[in-house]
Amino acid sequence: MELALLNTTIATSDGRYTLLTVTLDHARKRVAAALSGQDPTASGIRSYIGHEATVALLSTLLGVDIAFNRGLFAQEAGQSALCFKLRGRVENGVELSLEDIEEIGYEFKVLTRTA
């Protein structure tokens, strides 16, 4: 299964989940391991991030090209997702710039569907 990249923490399928906050360094290592085949639980990555500024920021932060994708994601049992989570709420319909995202602040989380 691929490591999914999400721009929120959301359960997309029924099941049991674990959610852990991770550092930027851990997020970078997780992505690198999935891309290099060093992660036995993830064969590559797939972005489900449909916001251009977030894609640009994540590409910079993670050191890899992240694809823009507004597709639907259904998490499978045993699959992990690296989630980018803003530390604040944004008004409905507002398009954030890179500067706006940096000002609000963010964190990374790993959401794993365990069953």
N, C-alpha and C positions, 0 to 999 in steps of 0.2 A: 504494500500500500504506500501511497505517497504521503509525505508530510504536507498537510494543508496549511496555507497561510490565510488567515482571516483578519479582518479589521474590527473585530469585536469578539466578545466571549458569548457564544450562543450555542445552545443544544439544538442541533438540526435534526436529530433522530431520537426516538425513545431509547432509553438505556441508562446505564450508570456511568458516571464520569468522575474523573479527578481533575482538579484545577490547581495549578501551582504557578506562583509568580517566579519568574526567572530573570537573571541579569541579561544585559545586552550581550555580554561575552558568551553566556550560555546559549542565547538565541543564535548568535553567529556560528558557534560550534555545531549546534543542532542542524542548521541549514547546510553547513559544509559537509557534515557527516552524511546527510541524506543525499546530497549531490554526488559525493565520492563513492558511495556504496559502503561506507564504514558503519552505517547505522543499520543493524539487522531488522529494525522495525519500519524503516522507511526507504523506499526505492525512488528517490527523487522528490521534487517538491511541485506543488501546484497552487498557484495563487487564486484566491477568490476575493480579491480586493478590487472594488469597482470605484475607487476614488483616486484621481490622478495625482494629487498632492501626496497622498499616503503612499502610493506606489513609488513615487520619486524619493520620498524620505526613507522608506524601507530599503530601496535599492542602495542608497548611500549608507545607511546604518548597518545593513547586513553584508554589504560588499559584493552583492550579486544582482544581476538584472531581475527584477520582479515584474511579472506580467500584469497588465490591467485585465481584469476579468470580472464581469458582472454575472457569471454563471451561478447556478444553484449548486449547493453542496449538501450532501447527506453523509454524515460521518458514520463509518462502519465500526463494528466492534473491533477493538484492538488498534484503531487508528488514532494518531495524535494530530493536533492542530496547533500551530504556533500562532497565537493571537496577539495582535497589536491593539492595546486598549488605551483610549484617551482618559486622562484623569479628570475630565470635566464634561459637562453636557453642552451640546451645541444646539442652537435654535434650529428648528425645522427648516430645511431648504437652504441653509447657509453653506456656501462653498468655502472651505478653509484653504488658506495658503500654507506653504511650508513654515513661514514665520508664525502663523496662527497656531499650528500644531505644536511647534516648539514652545510657544508661550503657555499653552494649556498644559503641556506635559503629557507623558505617556509612560506605559510600562508594557512588558511582555509577559505573557502567560502561556503555559502549555496545557491544553485541554485534551485529555485522553478519554476516549470512550472505552470503558473496561468491560462492559457487557451490553 
